[in-house]
Amino acid sequence: MKQLTMFHPRFLKLAASFTWLLAFGFHATLRAADAQSSNQMGSTGIIHWKLSTQNSSWVDKPDLALSDIVPVPTSPRTLVLVDSSKKQQEIKGWGGCFNERGWKALMSLSSDRRDEVMHNLFDPKQGLKLGFCRTPIGASDYAMTLYSLDETPGDYAMEHFSIERDKEKLIPYIKAALAIRPDMKLWAVPWSPPSWMKENNKLVAGKIKDDDKTLDALALYFVRYVEAYKAAGVNINIVMPQNEPDIASNYTSCVWTGEQLARFIGYHLGPLFKREKVSDTSIMLGTICDSTHGGYAFWVAPSMQDPNVRQYLAGVGCQSLASETMRETHFLFPDLQLVQTEAECGKTNSNDWSFSEKQFGLAKKWFEAGASMNMIWNLVLDKTGQSTAHWAQCSPIVVDTKHKRVIYTPYYYCYKHFSSFVAPGAHLVASESRLSDRVAFVNPDGEVIVVLENSADTDLPVALNIDRKQSEVVTLPAHSFSTFVMPPAQAP
């Protein structure tokens, strides 16, 4: 018999077959191991995943398996660590602002389409689930024209006070929301007091007259407002003295100091609310929009350090450039309720993806500063986005009034990734990661919510470790928002 050498064709053929069998067996073993690992992870829990990208919004992705055993990574990935036992401030709710121009845009739609939009804003079972909203006292910069509720000069007794203008657009807008969300809470703030209460006698810009007679009349103005709205079927739960008190703009505005706000609350508004038994409406200091004057020391300390003021103060509202003021206040008074009162509105009506990414960063910033509520500015605008000051701004929902079309912008879905999942009574919780664009919460029932953004131009592999249970690795698409939900039964 002729001896076969290792170079003989038959030998080479046999060797190739044997190599193939080895390779097949090796890969089969790997697949079996992977399946076993997946089954083991799945047996300890799951995480639900909702994803939005520039091309596809609000997509249900396959559930992630959770394991008590931390797997050895086979490729580079970013780990997101969450500890739901390390609770921070309570989250009271989510909201936005009612404005005349928003209602005008909505009224251009058919009743069915308008109802659809309102449900996608306020229904507690769908959409943004907004339940704590804002309304202006008199004109905001998104009123149709400038006005206050008493423009009769010298009417210190408020004999000519009237909300008839509000009954045209603002109150119908609010009542349409209340029909869907009867438990909705409402807070109110003026952009300007009546013009005759200001040094320039105009609704635009100017400073408050801070003599006692004027401040008493302004306190009565607030009392009449709360009473009139209640008579109209709308309860006002919170009032704040002045929107953005450091800005003298080309629309309704008024400049105050922190000391003036403290004196008004502690020696005029608070005592009058008490005498008139306005017990269902709280008073907050706000809306502060500045930290450069001295932050807490300038804006908040005059109220917090005076017992006559502090007794009437339910919290502090901040927006725009005042996150440091809130952060300082939260550091000194961690149990004080702090409200982010208005999201930034953009410098154009672009309503693009980059604007929504900016809003994610702002939401994260305010929660880290201590905010217990997060507020959208305008909820709905027409395609122009124009204010009375001819400043185009963004909104989560845009109405094409010409073609009767509704556009849900990327901002809408960014906000929905938070508000649709995080319930009132939730708490912000501790998280850690190389991925800075993250926010985590625990709901009252123990459900853990993790909201992540990938703002990079490339995809990002991540794994979640929630309460020492770790998920498999998934890929966050470039420029995306993700919400991960660990059901409450899996919480420790």
C-alpha positions as CSV (number, residue, x, y, z in Angstrom):
1,M,0.0,0.0,0.0
2,K,1.4,3.4,-1.0
3,Q,2.1,5.6,2.0
4,L,0.2,8.9,2.1
5,T,2.2,12.0,2.7
6,M,0.8,15.2,4.3
7,F,0.9,16.8,0.9
8,H,-1.1,14.1,-0.8
9,P,-4.4,15.4,-2.2
10,R,-6.5,12.8,-0.3
11,F,-4.8,13.9,3.0
12,L,-5.3,17.5,2.3
13,K,-9.0,16.8,1.6
14,L,-9.4,14.9,4.8
15,A,-7.6,17.7,6.8
16,A,-9.9,20.3,5.3
17,S,-13.0,18.3,6.3
18,F,-11.7,17.8,9.8
19,T,-10.9,21.5,10.1
20,W,-14.5,22.4,9.0
21,L,-16.0,20.0,11.6
22,L,-13.9,21.5,14.3
23,A,-14.9,25.0,13.3
24,F,-18.5,24.0,13.1
25,G,-18.4,22.5,16.6
26,F,-16.6,25.5,18.0
27,H,-19.1,28.0,16.7
28,A,-22.0,25.7,17.7
29,T,-20.5,25.6,21.2
30,L,-20.3,29.4,21.2
31,R,-23.9,29.7,20.0
32,A,-25.0,27.4,22.7
33,A,-23.1,29.3,25.3
34,D,-24.6,32.6,24.1
35,A,-28.1,31.1,24.2
36,Q,-27.5,29.8,27.7
37,S,-26.1,33.1,28.8
38,S,-29.1,34.9,27.3
39,N,-31.5,32.5,28.9
40,Q,-29.8,33.0,32.3
41,M,-30.0,36.8,31.9
42,G,-33.6,36.7,30.8
43,S,-34.5,34.7,33.8
44,T,-33.5,37.4,36.2
45,G,-35.3,40.3,34.6
46,I,-35.9,42.6,31.6
47,I,-35.7,46.2,30.6
48,H,-38.1,47.8,28.1
49,W,-36.6,50.1,25.5
50,K,-38.2,53.1,23.6
51,L,-36.1,54.8,20.9
52,S,-36.4,58.0,18.8
53,T,-34.0,59.0,16.1
54,Q,-34.0,61.7,13.5
55,N,-35.6,59.3,11.0
56,S,-38.0,57.4,13.2
57,S,-39.7,58.5,16.5
58,W,-41.1,56.5,19.4
59,V,-40.1,53.0,18.4
60,D,-40.4,49.9,20.6
61,K,-37.2,48.0,20.6
62,P,-36.7,44.4,21.8
63,D,-36.5,44.0,25.6
64,L,-33.0,43.8,27.1
65,A,-32.2,40.8,29.3
66,L,-30.9,41.5,32.8
67,S,-28.5,39.4,34.8
68,D,-27.2,39.3,38.4
69,I,-23.9,38.1,36.9
70,V,-21.9,40.9,35.2
71,P,-20.8,39.5,31.8
72,V,-17.3,40.0,30.7
73,P,-17.4,42.5,27.8
74,T,-16.4,41.1,24.4
75,S,-16.1,44.6,22.8
76,P,-15.7,48.2,24.0
77,R,-18.9,49.7,25.5
78,T,-20.1,52.4,27.8
79,L,-21.6,51.3,31.2
80,V,-24.5,53.3,32.7
81,L,-24.7,52.8,36.4
82,V,-28.0,53.5,38.3
83,D,-28.8,53.2,42.0
84,S,-32.5,53.7,42.6
85,S,-32.0,53.6,46.4
86,K,-30.1,56.9,46.3
87,K,-33.0,59.2,46.0
88,Q,-32.8,63.0,45.4
89,Q,-35.6,65.5,45.0
90,E,-39.2,64.5,44.3
91,I,-40.6,65.2,40.8
92,K,-43.9,66.9,41.2
93,G,-44.9,67.0,37.5
94,W,-44.5,68.2,33.9
95,G,-46.1,71.1,32.2
96,G,-46.2,73.9,29.7
97,C,-47.7,77.4,29.3
98,F,-51.1,78.4,27.9
99,N,-50.9,81.4,25.6
100,E,-53.4,83.1,23.3
101,R,-51.4,82.5,20.1
102,G,-51.4,78.8,20.8
103,W,-55.1,78.6,21.1
104,K,-55.5,80.7,17.9
105,A,-53.4,78.1,16.1
106,L,-55.4,75.2,17.5
107,M,-58.7,76.9,16.5
108,S,-57.6,76.7,12.9
109,L,-58.0,72.9,13.0
110,S,-61.1,70.8,12.9
111,S,-62.5,69.8,16.3
112,D,-61.3,66.2,15.8
113,R,-57.7,67.3,15.0
114,R,-57.7,69.8,17.9
115,D,-59.0,67.2,20.3
116,E,-56.2,64.8,19.1
117,V,-53.5,67.4,19.9
118,M,-55.0,68.2,23.3
119,H,-55.0,64.5,24.2
120,N,-51.4,64.2,23.1
121,L,-50.6,67.0,25.5
122,F,-52.7,66.4,28.5
123,D,-54.2,62.8,28.5
124,P,-52.7,61.0,31.6
125,K,-52.5,57.8,29.6
126,Q,-50.9,59.0,26.4
127,G,-48.6,61.7,24.9
128,L,-46.8,64.1,27.1
129,K,-49.2,63.6,30.1
130,L,-48.9,67.2,31.3
131,G,-50.5,67.8,34.6
132,F,-48.9,71.0,36.1
133,C,-49.2,74.0,33.8
134,R,-48.7,77.8,33.6
135,T,-50.8,80.7,32.5
136,P,-50.0,84.4,32.3
137,I,-51.8,87.0,34.4
138,G,-52.5,89.5,31.6
139,A,-50.4,89.5,28.5
140,S,-47.3,87.4,27.9
141,D,-45.2,87.9,24.8
142,Y,-47.4,85.3,23.1
143,A,-50.7,87.2,23.7
144,M,-52.3,88.6,20.6
145,T,-51.8,92.2,21.9
146,L,-50.5,93.8,25.1
147,Y,-53.0,94.1,28.0
148,S,-53.4,93.8,31.7
149,L,-56.5,93.0,33.8
150,D,-56.9,96.6,35.0
151,E,-55.6,99.5,32.9
152,T,-57.6,102.2,34.6
153,P,-55.0,104.5,36.2
154,G,-55.2,104.9,39.9
155,D,-57.7,102.1,40.4
156,Y,-56.2,101.0,43.7
157,A,-59.5,99.4,44.8
158,M,-59.6,97.3,41.6
159,E,-63.1,98.4,40.7
160,H,-62.3,98.0,37.0
161,F,-60.6,94.7,37.2
162,S,-61.8,92.3,34.5
163,I,-60.9,88.9,33.0
164,E,-63.2,89.3,30.0
165,R,-60.3,89.3,27.7
166,D,-59.1,86.0,29.1
167,K,-62.5,84.4,28.5
168,E,-61.9,84.7,24.7
169,K,-58.8,82.5,24.4
170,L,-56.9,81.7,27.6
171,I,-59.7,80.2,29.7
172,P,-61.2,78.2,26.8
173,Y,-57.6,76.7,26.2
174,I,-57.3,75.9,29.9
175,K,-60.8,74.4,30.1
176,A,-60.2,72.2,27.1
177,A,-57.1,70.8,28.9
178,L,-59.1,70.4,32.2
179,A,-61.8,68.4,30.3
180,I,-59.1,65.9,29.5
181,R,-57.1,66.2,32.7
182,P,-59.5,67.3,35.6
183,D,-56.7,67.0,38.2
184,M,-54.4,69.4,36.3
185,K,-52.7,72.0,38.6
186,L,-52.3,75.5,37.4
187,W,-49.9,78.3,38.4
188,A,-49.9,81.9,37.2
189,V,-47.5,84.9,36.9
190,P,-47.7,88.4,35.3
191,W,-45.3,89.5,32.7
192,S,-46.1,93.0,33.8
193,P,-48.4,94.5,36.4
194,P,-50.9,97.2,35.2
195,S,-48.9,100.0,33.5
196,W,-49.9,102.6,36.1
197,M,-48.1,100.6,38.8
198,K,-44.8,101.1,37.0
199,E,-42.4,104.1,36.9
200,N,-42.7,104.4,33.1
201,N,-46.5,104.0,33.0
202,K,-46.1,101.4,30.2
203,L,-46.7,97.7,30.0
204,V,-43.4,97.4,28.1
205,A,-40.1,97.5,30.2
206,G,-39.9,99.9,33.2
207,K,-39.6,99.3,37.0
208,I,-42.1,98.6,39.6
209,K,-43.3,101.4,41.8
210,D,-42.5,100.0,45.3
211,D,-44.5,102.4,47.5
212,D,-46.9,100.7,49.9
213,K,-50.0,102.0,48.2
214,T,-49.0,100.5,44.8
215,L,-47.9,97.2,46.3
216,D,-51.1,96.9,48.2
217,A,-53.0,97.5,45.0
218,L,-50.9,94.9,43.2
219,A,-51.7,92.3,46.0
220,L,-55.4,93.1,45.6
221,Y,-54.9,92.5,41.8
222,F,-53.7,89.0,42.6
223,V,-56.6,88.3,44.9
224,R,-59.1,89.5,42.3
225,Y,-57.4,87.3,39.7
226,V,-57.6,84.1,41.8
227,E,-61.2,84.8,42.7
228,A,-62.3,85.7,39.2
229,Y,-60.7,82.5,37.7
230,K,-62.3,80.4,40.4
231,A,-65.7,81.9,39.6
232,A,-65.0,81.0,35.9
233,G,-64.3,77.4,36.9
234,V,-60.5,77.5,37.0
235,N,-58.5,77.0,40.2
236,I,-55.1,78.7,40.5
237,N,-52.9,76.6,42.7
238,I,-49.7,78.8,42.8
239,V,-48.9,82.4,41.9
240,M,-45.5,84.1,41.5
241,P,-45.0,87.9,41.6
242,Q,-43.2,88.6,38.3
243,N,-41.9,86.8,35.2
244,E,-38.2,87.4,34.6
245,P,-37.8,90.4,37.0
246,D,-34.4,91.5,35.7
247,I,-35.5,92.0,32.1
248,A,-36.8,95.2,30.6
249,S,-37.8,93.9,27.1
250,N,-39.7,95.2,24.1
251,Y,-42.8,93.2,25.3
252,T,-44.7,93.1,28.6
253,S,-42.0,93.1,31.3
254,C,-41.1,94.8,34.6
255,V,-37.9,95.1,36.6
256,W,-37.8,94.2,40.3
257,T,-35.0,93.5,42.8
258,G,-34.8,90.5,45.1
259,E,-35.5,92.8,48.1
260,Q,-38.6,94.3,46.4
261,L,-40.0,90.8,45.7
262,A,-39.4,89.8,49.3
263,R,-41.2,92.9,50.6
264,F,-44.1,92.4,48.3
265,I,-44.6,88.7,49.3
266,G,-44.0,89.1,53.0
267,Y,-45.7,92.5,53.7
268,H,-48.4,92.8,51.0
269,L,-49.4,89.7,49.0
270,G,-49.0,87.1,51.8
271,P,-50.9,89.0,54.5
272,L,-53.7,89.9,52.1
273,F,-54.1,86.3,51.0
274,K,-54.3,85.4,54.6
275,R,-56.9,88.1,55.4
276,E,-59.0,87.3,52.3
277,K,-58.7,83.5,53.1
278,V,-57.1,82.7,49.8
279,S,-56.0,79.4,51.3
280,D,-56.0,77.2,48.2
281,T,-53.4,79.3,46.4
282,S,-49.7,79.1,47.4
283,I,-47.1,81.8,46.7
284,M,-43.7,81.1,45.2
285,L,-40.8,83.5,44.6
286,G,-40.2,83.7,40.8
287,T,-39.7,83.5,38.0
288,I,-36.0,84.2,38.5
289,C,-34.1,84.2,35.3
290,D,-30.6,85.5,36.3
291,S,-27.6,84.5,38.3
292,T,-25.2,87.3,37.5
293,H,-26.5,89.8,40.0
294,G,-25.3,87.5,42.8
295,G,-27.5,84.5,42.4
296,Y,-29.1,83.2,45.6
297,A,-27.7,86.2,47.6
298,F,-29.4,88.8,45.4
299,W,-32.6,87.0,44.4
300,V,-33.6,84.5,47.1
301,A,-31.8,85.4,50.4
302,P,-34.0,88.5,51.1
303,S,-37.0,86.2,51.2
304,M,-35.5,83.2,52.9
305,Q,-33.8,85.2,55.7
306,D,-36.9,87.2,56.7
307,P,-39.4,85.2,58.8
308,N,-42.2,87.4,57.7
309,V,-41.6,86.5,54.1
310,R,-40.6,82.9,54.7
311,Q,-43.9,82.0,56.3
312,Y,-45.7,82.7,53.0
313,L,-43.2,81.1,50.7
314,A,-44.0,77.7,49.2
315,G,-40.9,77.5,46.9
316,V,-38.8,79.2,44.3
317,G,-39.2,79.2,40.5
318,C,-36.2,79.7,38.1
319,Q,-35.7,79.7,34.4
320,S,-33.3,80.8,31.6
321,L,-29.9,81.8,33.1
322,A,-30.8,81.1,36.7
323,S,-29.7,77.5,37.1
324,E,-26.9,78.5,39.4
325,T,-29.3,80.5,41.6
326,M,-31.4,77.3,41.9
327,R,-28.4,75.2,42.6
328,E,-27.2,77.5,45.4
329,T,-30.8,77.5,46.8
330,H,-31.0,73.7,46.7
331,F,-27.7,73.4,48.4
332,L,-28.8,75.6,51.3
333,F,-32.5,74.4,51.5
334,P,-32.6,70.9,50.0
335,D,-36.3,70.4,51.1
336,L,-37.5,73.6,49.5
337,Q,-39.6,73.1,46.4
338,L,-37.8,74.4,43.3
339,V,-39.5,74.7,39.9
340,Q,-37.9,75.1,36.5
341,T,-40.6,77.5,35.2
342,E,-39.8,77.8,31.5
343,A,-37.7,75.9,28.9
344,E,-35.6,78.0,26.6
345,C,-37.5,78.8,23.4
346,G,-34.8,79.0,20.7
347,K,-33.8,82.0,18.6
348,T,-35.7,80.8,15.5
349,N,-38.6,78.6,14.7
350,S,-36.3,75.9,13.3
351,N,-37.8,73.1,15.5
352,D,-35.0,70.8,14.3
353,W,-33.2,67.9,15.9
354,S,-30.4,70.0,17.3
355,F,-32.9,72.1,19.2
356,S,-34.3,68.9,20.8
357,E,-30.8,67.8,21.8
358,K,-30.3,71.2,23.5
359,Q,-33.6,70.7,25.4
360,F,-32.3,67.3,26.7
361,G,-29.2,69.0,28.0
362,L,-31.2,71.8,29.6
363,A,-33.6,69.3,31.3
364,K,-30.6,67.4,32.7
365,K,-29.1,70.7,34.0
366,W,-32.2,71.8,35.8
367,F,-32.8,68.4,37.5
368,E,-29.2,68.5,38.7
369,A,-29.8,72.0,40.0
370,G,-32.7,70.6,42.2
371,A,-35.8,71.2,40.1
372,S,-38.9,69.3,41.0
373,M,-40.9,70.3,37.9
374,N,-40.0,70.9,34.3
375,M,-42.0,73.3,32.1
376,I,-42.2,73.7,28.4
377,W,-42.7,77.3,27.2
378,N,-45.3,77.5,24.3
379,L,-47.0,74.1,23.8
380,V,-48.4,74.9,20.4
381,L,-47.5,77.6,17.8
382,D,-48.3,78.2,14.1
383,K,-45.5,77.8,11.6
384,T,-44.2,81.4,12.0
385,G,-43.6,80.9,15.7
386,Q,-43.9,84.7,16.0
387,S,-44.4,86.6,19.3
388,T,-45.7,90.1,19.8
389,A,-42.1,91.1,19.9
390,H,-41.6,89.6,16.4
391,W,-39.3,86.9,17.7
392,A,-39.8,83.5,16.2
393,Q,-39.6,80.6,18.7
394,C,-39.8,76.8,18.8
395,S,-42.6,74.6,20.2
396,P,-43.1,70.9,20.6
397,I,-46.2,71.0,18.4
398,V,-46.6,73.2,15.3
399,V,-49.8,73.9,13.4
400,D,-49.7,74.5,9.7
401,T,-52.8,76.8,9.7
402,K,-52.9,77.0,5.9
403,H,-53.0,73.3,5.2
404,K,-54.6,72.3,8.6
405,R,-51.7,70.0,9.4
406,V,-50.2,69.1,12.8
407,I,-46.5,68.7,13.1
408,Y,-45.0,66.9,16.1
409,T,-41.4,68.2,16.3
410,P,-38.3,66.4,17.6
411,Y,-38.7,68.5,20.8
412,Y,-42.1,66.9,21.4
413,Y,-40.5,63.4,21.3
414,C,-37.5,64.5,23.4
415,Y,-39.9,65.7,26.1
416,K,-42.1,62.6,25.8
417,H,-39.1,60.4,26.6
418,F,-39.2,62.0,30.0
419,S,-42.8,63.0,30.8
420,S,-44.5,59.9,29.4
421,F,-42.6,57.6,31.8
422,V,-41.7,59.6,34.9
423,A,-44.8,59.9,37.1
424,P,-45.6,62.6,39.7
425,G,-44.1,61.5,43.0
426,A,-41.1,60.0,41.3
427,H,-37.6,60.8,42.5
428,L,-34.4,61.7,40.7
429,V,-31.8,59.0,41.5
430,A,-28.1,58.7,41.4
431,S,-26.4,57.6,38.2
432,E,-22.8,57.4,36.9
433,S,-21.3,56.9,33.5
434,R,-18.8,58.1,30.9
435,L,-22.0,59.0,29.0
436,S,-22.9,62.4,30.5
437,D,-26.3,62.7,28.7
438,R,-28.2,60.6,31.1
439,V,-31.0,61.1,33.7
440,A,-32.5,58.4,36.0
441,F,-35.6,58.3,38.1
442,V,-37.6,55.9,40.3
443,N,-41.4,56.0,40.1
444,P,-43.5,55.7,43.3
445,D,-44.2,52.0,42.5
446,G,-40.5,51.2,42.2
447,E,-40.3,51.3,38.4
448,V,-36.8,52.6,37.3
449,I,-36.6,55.0,34.4
450,V,-33.3,55.8,32.6
451,V,-33.3,58.4,29.8
452,L,-30.2,58.5,27.6
453,E,-29.2,60.7,24.7
454,N,-26.5,59.9,22.1
455,S,-25.7,63.3,20.6
456,A,-22.6,62.0,18.8
457,D,-22.3,61.4,15.1
458,T,-21.5,57.7,15.7
459,D,-23.4,54.9,17.3
460,L,-22.6,54.0,20.9
461,P,-22.6,50.5,22.5
462,V,-23.9,50.7,26.0
463,A,-24.9,48.4,28.9
464,L,-27.1,49.4,31.8
465,N,-26.4,48.3,35.4
466,I,-29.5,49.1,37.5
467,D,-29.3,48.2,41.1
468,R,-26.5,45.8,40.4
469,K,-28.3,43.9,37.6
470,Q,-26.7,44.3,34.3
471,S,-28.1,44.3,30.8
472,E,-26.8,42.9,27.6
473,V,-24.9,45.4,25.4
474,V,-27.1,47.4,23.0
475,T,-26.3,50.1,20.5
476,L,-27.6,53.7,20.8
477,P,-27.9,55.1,17.3
478,A,-26.2,58.4,16.6
479,H,-28.4,61.4,17.5
480,S,-31.0,59.5,19.4
481,F,-33.1,59.5,22.6
482,S,-33.8,56.4,24.5
483,T,-35.9,55.6,27.6
484,F,-35.2,52.3,29.4
485,V,-37.8,51.0,31.9
486,M,-37.1,48.4,34.5
487,P,-40.5,47.1,35.8
488,P,-41.1,47.5,39.5
489,A,-41.2,43.8,40.4
490,Q,-37.5,43.7,39.6
491,A,-36.5,46.4,42.0
492,P,-34.5,45.3,45.1
